[in-house]
């Protein structure tokens, strides 16, 4: 432990963890130290750069609040969140793919009946959503819990809409005996991730866009099946190829069909132009053992 050099300090640090009781903790910490030390050596990190890094992480923590998690946002824009998701949710191509949960899911959401209006009265183009949940053989999954949440026409979630009291554009549904669920809301819009903190500085320094493509979040849970946390993106969104959190997947891009007033499948349900979104979600059975 004395007279350590840049060549010997890594093994010295790892040797101090030899009595770690949890084997998985020991594995993770040893790998972390090796990779972190290798990074410092590879870039030749200076003392000033190290201090800037510490300051960046400190300010990232200070930006966190009960309603904002800057560290998760940092994980998102570095691709770590999607990498962990990809490793944890390997599924065959025919099953619905996962995407990021995002920071706007809430447990305190209302449960609604079929075809309910969940817009909370907020303005925007009417969105009619028709979904179906099935297994890999196409059989309906009954009584699946389907969480839905999305932004408004200005890209704001209900928690950020000025003057909004109570939940809007979020709900819990249950699929019927045919695996169907449906609701009415308003069409979501693209929006920027928060740019007023350290993550915003990182995005600016690397000339990256803050804009997320519009999307509807869904989380589907049913006994005997793996939970799906996903989202659907409109095929005409200009930000599909520049999502700052890397959440877009080809199978999650869907046509948000536009109809003029008094035309199309939902004529009679609104006297204004509207959007219709249909999608079938395929659940993967839980692995036994």
Wavefront OBJ file of the C-alpha trace (Angstrom):
o trace
v 0.000 0.000 0.000
v 3.042 2.289 -0.051
v 4.817 4.014 -2.926
v 2.013 3.169 -5.346
v 2.432 4.171 -8.980
v 0.116 4.534 -11.948
v 1.012 0.943 -12.802
v 0.373 -0.589 -9.378
v -2.519 1.385 -7.865
v -5.294 -0.511 -9.661
v -4.382 -3.894 -8.181
v -3.848 -2.248 -4.790
v -7.383 -0.843 -4.789
v -8.873 -4.166 -5.882
v -6.956 -6.004 -3.154
v -8.777 -3.952 -0.507
v -12.075 -5.522 -1.632
v -10.991 -9.096 -1.074
v -13.311 -9.602 1.912
v -16.472 -8.428 0.112
v -19.145 -10.920 1.175
v -21.487 -10.547 -1.800
v -19.865 -12.152 -4.852
v -21.881 -10.073 -7.298
v -20.955 -6.825 -5.521
v -17.306 -7.900 -5.631
v -17.538 -8.648 -9.366
v -19.147 -5.306 -10.187
v -16.767 -3.233 -8.049
v -13.630 -4.914 -9.378
v -14.743 -4.383 -12.968
v -15.707 -0.777 -12.185
v -12.279 -0.002 -10.741
v -10.458 -1.660 -13.655
v -12.486 0.176 -16.296
v -12.378 3.511 -14.464
v -8.612 3.359 -13.999
v -8.174 2.279 -17.631
v -10.243 5.267 -18.748
v -8.100 7.676 -16.704
v -4.922 6.208 -18.178
v -6.279 6.119 -21.743
v -7.230 9.805 -21.873
v -4.395 10.952 -19.604
v -6.855 12.740 -17.328
v -5.394 15.911 -15.808
v -6.067 17.247 -12.313
v -8.082 20.155 -13.728
v -10.176 17.787 -15.843
v -10.718 15.512 -12.847
v -11.913 18.521 -10.810
v -14.283 19.550 -13.609
v -15.682 16.029 -13.683
v -16.248 16.022 -9.932
v -17.962 19.407 -10.205
v -20.169 18.120 -13.035
v -21.291 15.098 -10.991
v -21.807 17.248 -7.895
v -24.055 19.643 -9.785
v -25.888 16.702 -11.342
v -26.778 15.465 -7.873
v -27.750 18.942 -6.711
v -30.164 19.254 -9.658
v -32.111 16.198 -8.525
v -35.453 16.742 -6.790
v -38.414 14.487 -5.910
v -39.791 15.223 -9.401
v -36.552 15.422 -11.403
v -33.753 12.864 -11.634
v -30.778 14.408 -13.411
v -28.656 11.274 -12.922
v -31.228 9.147 -14.772
v -31.288 11.779 -17.502
v -27.489 11.554 -17.686
v -27.758 7.769 -17.947
v -30.344 8.226 -20.713
v -28.273 10.541 -22.918
v -25.151 8.390 -22.503
v -27.109 5.363 -23.731
v -26.646 3.466 -20.467
v -30.367 3.253 -19.725
v -31.139 1.671 -23.090
v -28.106 -0.619 -22.842
v -29.275 -1.973 -19.469
v -32.773 -2.337 -20.898
v -31.483 -4.202 -23.962
v -29.476 -6.626 -21.812
v -32.386 -7.185 -19.424
v -35.151 -7.550 -22.009
v -33.922 -9.703 -24.860
v -37.004 -10.737 -26.816
v -37.694 -12.354 -30.190
v -38.517 -9.953 -32.993
v -42.189 -10.921 -33.034
v -42.699 -9.768 -29.432
v -43.242 -6.118 -28.522
v -39.909 -4.494 -27.776
v -39.083 -2.499 -24.666
v -38.063 1.136 -24.552
v -37.177 3.581 -21.777
v -39.628 4.186 -18.931
v -38.898 7.903 -18.783
v -39.367 10.168 -15.766
v -43.108 10.842 -16.070
v -44.720 7.550 -15.001
v -46.845 7.911 -11.871
v -48.372 5.282 -9.598
v -51.233 7.629 -8.670
v -53.054 7.388 -11.996
v -56.813 6.842 -12.365
v -58.309 3.633 -13.740
v -60.725 4.137 -16.606
v -63.257 2.015 -18.481
v -63.075 1.174 -22.167
v -63.083 4.139 -24.580
v -62.782 6.730 -21.815
v -61.537 10.247 -22.506
v -58.292 10.696 -20.542
v -57.327 14.114 -21.951
v -58.395 15.955 -18.814
v -60.017 18.524 -21.065
v -56.680 19.809 -22.373
v -56.699 21.306 -25.882
v -55.323 19.476 -28.886
v -56.168 17.264 -31.850
v -58.304 14.356 -30.714
v -56.446 11.024 -30.547
v -58.363 7.754 -30.658
v -56.258 4.775 -29.569
v -57.274 1.176 -30.249
v -54.974 -1.459 -28.764
v -54.945 -5.217 -28.504
v -52.774 -7.422 -26.284
v -52.019 -10.979 -27.433
v -49.542 -13.781 -26.856
v -47.090 -15.071 -29.452
v -49.776 -17.339 -30.957
v -52.166 -14.417 -31.342
v -54.488 -15.475 -28.530
v -55.966 -12.561 -26.539
v -54.505 -11.711 -23.150
v -57.451 -10.906 -20.893
v -57.386 -8.513 -17.914
v -53.890 -7.259 -18.676
v -53.062 -4.032 -16.847
v -52.249 -1.326 -19.404
v -50.739 1.931 -18.184
v -50.820 4.849 -20.598
v -49.223 8.294 -20.327
v -48.150 10.942 -22.829
v -47.554 14.649 -23.398
v -49.985 17.276 -24.601
v -49.999 19.230 -27.867
v -47.189 21.450 -26.550
v -45.020 18.558 -25.380
v -45.884 18.956 -21.680
v -46.910 16.174 -19.318
v -49.678 16.902 -16.840
v -47.212 17.636 -14.023
v -45.765 20.488 -16.117
v -48.985 21.999 -17.513
v -49.569 25.399 -15.858
v -52.764 25.398 -13.817
v -53.409 21.682 -14.321
v -54.871 20.086 -11.203
v -54.923 16.303 -11.038
v -53.820 13.708 -13.587
v -54.435 14.076 -17.317
v -53.269 12.077 -20.344
v -52.476 9.149 -18.074
v -54.604 6.181 -17.055
v -54.772 2.498 -16.190
v -56.903 0.185 -18.324
v -57.729 -3.527 -18.306
v -58.019 -5.525 -21.504
v -61.360 -7.193 -22.204
v -61.981 -10.837 -23.093
v -60.737 -10.188 -26.635
v -57.539 -8.506 -25.418
v -58.727 -5.058 -26.498
v -58.506 -1.694 -24.792
v -59.179 1.771 -26.149
v -59.259 5.397 -25.095
v -59.590 8.932 -26.334
v -57.059 11.650 -25.597
v -55.128 14.321 -27.524
v -52.250 13.829 -29.922
v -48.859 14.219 -28.191
v -46.082 16.390 -29.532
v -42.293 16.215 -29.544
v -40.508 18.011 -26.708
v -37.023 18.805 -25.406
v -35.434 16.961 -22.527
v -34.436 19.360 -19.705
v -31.545 21.519 -20.874
v -31.129 23.811 -17.875
v -28.781 21.549 -15.916
v -25.482 19.697 -16.280
v -26.955 17.288 -18.826
v -27.960 20.269 -20.945
v -24.359 21.489 -20.790
v -23.179 18.084 -21.996
v -25.657 18.118 -24.885
v -24.591 21.623 -25.881
v -20.887 20.719 -25.713
v -21.469 17.793 -28.071
v -23.869 19.678 -30.383
v -26.681 17.212 -29.768
v -30.388 17.957 -30.079
v -32.536 18.003 -26.945
v -35.683 17.073 -28.864
v -37.439 13.785 -28.252
v -39.832 12.562 -30.946
v -43.508 12.514 -29.965
v -44.670 9.264 -28.373
v -47.290 7.487 -26.294
v -45.940 5.538 -23.322
v -47.425 2.152 -22.420
v -46.614 -0.374 -19.727
v -48.390 -3.717 -19.959
v -48.450 -6.277 -17.164
v -50.239 -9.640 -17.197
v -49.818 -12.807 -15.110
v -47.566 -15.342 -16.807
v -45.993 -12.799 -19.142
v -43.007 -10.506 -18.980
v -43.817 -6.866 -18.353
v -43.512 -4.614 -21.397
v -42.477 -0.995 -20.934
v -42.652 0.610 -24.320
v -43.776 3.578 -26.419
v -45.144 4.263 -29.881
v -43.728 6.949 -32.171
v -45.464 8.619 -35.136
v -43.834 7.680 -38.425
v -43.791 11.293 -39.612
v -41.951 12.761 -36.625
v -38.829 14.727 -37.662
v -36.809 13.661 -34.612
v -37.013 9.860 -34.969
v -33.345 9.543 -35.932
v -32.057 11.943 -33.278
v -33.737 10.788 -30.082
v -31.375 11.972 -27.312
v -32.227 8.968 -25.107
v -31.963 6.361 -27.913
v -35.462 4.968 -27.307
v -36.700 4.648 -30.901
v -37.008 1.167 -32.415
v -38.337 0.413 -35.876
v -41.042 -1.893 -34.529
v -42.331 0.917 -32.298
v -42.817 3.403 -35.154
v -46.480 3.507 -36.059
v -48.746 5.409 -38.422
v -50.706 8.092 -36.579
v -53.454 8.309 -39.202
v -55.077 11.721 -39.671
v -58.726 12.119 -40.639
v -60.806 15.128 -41.523
v -63.917 15.890 -39.499
v -66.824 13.500 -40.102
v -64.672 11.015 -42.019
v -62.965 7.731 -41.258
v -63.565 5.051 -38.612
v -64.256 7.471 -35.742
v -66.676 9.777 -37.529
v -69.531 10.566 -35.205
v -67.253 10.548 -32.149
v -65.929 14.046 -32.844
v -66.877 16.923 -35.120
v -63.244 17.979 -35.591
v -60.185 16.500 -37.379
v -58.627 13.640 -35.417
v -55.844 11.073 -35.271
v -56.361 7.312 -35.046
v -53.644 5.038 -33.652
v -53.963 1.253 -33.706
v -51.410 -1.230 -32.428
v -51.193 -4.872 -31.352
v -48.901 -5.693 -28.441
v -47.371 -9.174 -28.288
v -46.330 -10.398 -24.842
v -43.536 -12.856 -24.158
v -44.244 -15.664 -21.659
v -42.215 -15.638 -18.479
v -39.245 -17.960 -18.502
v -39.631 -20.747 -15.950
v -36.823 -21.476 -13.487
l 1 2 3 4 5 6 7 8 9 10 11 12 13 14 15 16 17 18 19 20 21 22 23 24 25 26 27 28 29 30 31 32 33 34 35 36 37 38 39 40 41 42 43 44 45 46 47 48 49 50 51 52 53 54 55 56 57 58 59 60 61 62 63 64 65 66 67 68 69 70 71 72 73 74 75 76 77 78 79 80 81 82 83 84 85 86 87 88 89 90 91 92 93 94 95 96 97 98 99 100 101 102 103 104 105 106 107 108 109 110 111 112 113 114 115 116 117 118 119 120 121 122 123 124 125 126 127 128 129 130 131 132 133 134 135 136 137 138 139 140 141 142 143 144 145 146 147 148 149 150 151 152 153 154 155 156 157 158 159 160 161 162 163 164 165 166 167 168 169 170 171 172 173 174 175 176 177 178 179 180 181 182 183 184 185 186 187 188 189 190 191 192 193 194 195 196 197 198 199 200 201 202 203 204 205 206 207 208 209 210 211 212 213 214 215 216 217 218 219 220 221 222 223 224 225 226 227 228 229 230 231 232 233 234 235 236 237 238 239 240 241 242 243 244 245 246 247 248 249 250 251 252 253 254 255 256 257 258 259 260 261 262 263 264 265 266 267 268 269 270 271 272 273 274 275 276 277 278 279 280 281 282 283 284 285 286 287 288 289
